[in-house]
Amino acid sequence: MSGADRTSLAADLRADLAAAAEDGIGPAELLGPDVPGFARRLADEAGVRRAPREYLRYLRTSIAGALLGGAAGFALITTVVHPLLVALFDLPRSVKVPILLAAGVFYGAAVAFAVAGSVAAVRIRLRHLPYTGNTANAMAVLIPAAALVAAPLTVGFARLTGYSTSPWVVLTECALVVAAHIGAVLLARRWALREPGTSFAI
């Protein structure tokens, strides 16, 4: 809801309260037991358009963007970046790069591409929906945070299973990552709609 809408609703509410007072009706009697219902009726009468949540649409678009971005990043890293780094930094065999550092850089870059693809897909494909800019900005913050939470959980689960490559283990690991992404997108959309225009700038 915009500032103009809030101003209009406040004016309508004051007018309703004043008219009710003239008829001897108190505020509690005017509002009734269903305050949210009264607020919805007031907004509908004022012609305020409520922004659609479209959670499923945002989820589909963000996941598709993440898959495309992650795949593009993986291809770019393996075919261009990695050979270039090897050529630029031809370390002697005696120098051992820690495996965790190498894996962190490699997969971290792929995750960065996935996040960028997810945010870009939402911002471009759903730009006609209200507060998509706010939602995309929130996603840019919440998806990396969710990845930081999901990563140790996924690694810990993999370690418990002895880094098994059996289908159910791999599917569970994927489910943990997808669940974190879904939670981040839903929270981002909810956050953007809760207080549009103030939480994040478009």
N, C-alpha and C positions, 0 to 999 in steps of 0.2 A: 504494500500500500504506500502510495506516495505521500509527501507532506501535504499536498493540496487535498488529497482524499481525506487525510486525518483531520485537517482543518474543517472540511465540509461536514464530516461526520460529527465533530465536536459542536459545530453550530446547530446541526439538526437535533442533536441530543439536548442542547440547552433550550432550544425552542420547544421540544416535546416536554421537557421538565417544567418549563414556565407555563405552558398550556395546561399541563396536568395539575399544577399548583393552583391555578385559577379555578379549576373544577373541584378543588379539595382533595386531589389524589396525591399521595406521597410518592417519593422516588421508589421505595421498595414495592409499592403496589403497582407502579407503572412498569418497572422492570420485570416483576414476576419471579417465580422460582427458577426459570430457565434463562439465566443471564446470557450465556453464549448464544442461545436461540434469539434473544432480543437483539443482540449485537449483529447477528447475521441478517435479521429482518431489516434492521436499520441500514445496514450496508446495501442490501438489495434495493431498498426504497430510494437510497441516494444514488443508485446507479454505479456503485463501486464494483469494478471487475476484479474478482479474485484470481490470483495467478495459479494456473494448474501445476500440480506437483510433478506429474509425468515421471515418476521414479523409474519405472521400467524402461522408458525411452532413454533416459540418461544412462542407465546401466548398460543397455545394449550398445549405445553409441560409444561409451567410454571403454568398454571391453574390446570392441572392434578396433578402436583407435590404439589401445594398448598393445593388442596383438600385432597390428601393422607396424607400429612404432618399434616394438621390441624386435620383430623380425628384421626390419630395416637396419636397426642398430647392430644386431648380431651379425648380419651380412657385412655391414660396413667395417665393423671391428675386425672380423676374421679375414676379410679380403684386402683391406686398405690399411687400417690403423696398426694392426699387429705387425705385418711385414714392414711398415714404415718405421715403427719403433725398433724393431730388430735391426734394421739397416742403420738407423741413427745411433743406437746405443748397442753396439756390438760388444757386449761384455765378455770378458775372458771366462773360460769354463770354470775357473776357480771361484768365481763369484756366484753364489747361490741366492736367488731371489726367493724370499719366503713364500711358500705356496698360498698361505692365507692372503698375503698382500696381492699376489698376482690374481687370485680368484676374486678378491674384492674389487680390484680395478676392472677386471674383465666383466664380471656380472653386474657391478655397480653401473658401468657405462650402459649396459643393455637395459637395466632398470630405468635409468635416466631417459633413454629413448622411449621406453614404454610409457612412462609418465607424461613425457612431452606429447606423444601421440594421442594419449587418452584426453589430455586437456585440450589439445588442438582440435580433435574431432568434435568434442562437445561444443567448443567455442564457435566452430565453423558450421557444423551440421545443424545445431539447435539454436542458432543465433536469433531466430525469429521468436523464440519462446521468452517469456518475461524472466528477467534476472538470470539469464544464462551467463552473463559476464561475472556476476557475483559467484555463481556456482562453480565456474571454471577456476576462478581465483582461489576459492576455498579448496577445490580439488588439488591444485598445485601445492597446497600446504599439507593437506590431510593424507593424500596418497603416499608421499614419501614417508610421512610419520607412520602410517600403517605398515609400510614395507619394513621399516626399522623394527616394528614389533613382530611382524610375521617371520622375518628372516631367522632370528634365533630360535623361534618355535619350530620352524621347518627343519633347521639344521639339527636341533636337539632330537626331533622325532627321527630324522634320518640316522643319527648316531645310535639311538636306541634300537633301531632295526638292523644295525650293522651295515648301514649304507646299502641296504638291499635295493635291487632294481626290479623287484617283483611288481606286477601291475597294481596291486592294491596299495602298496607302499607309495609308488609314484603318484597314483591318483589321490591319495591322502595328502601328499605334499602339495600337489597342485590345488587341492581343495582349500588348504590353509591359505595359500597365496590369493586365490580367487575370493575367499571369504573376507580377507583383509581389504581387498580392493572394493568389493561390494559395500562393506561397511563404511569405507571412506567416502564413496560416492554418495551413498544415502545420507550420511551425516552432512556432507558438503551442500547437498540440495536443501536439506532441512534447515541448515544454518543460514543459507542465503535467503530462504523464504521467511524465516523467523523475524528478521529485522533487515529487510532489503534496503540497500543504499547507505547503511551505516557500518555494517560489519566489514564489508569489502567494497572498494570502489570499482565501478565498471570501467 
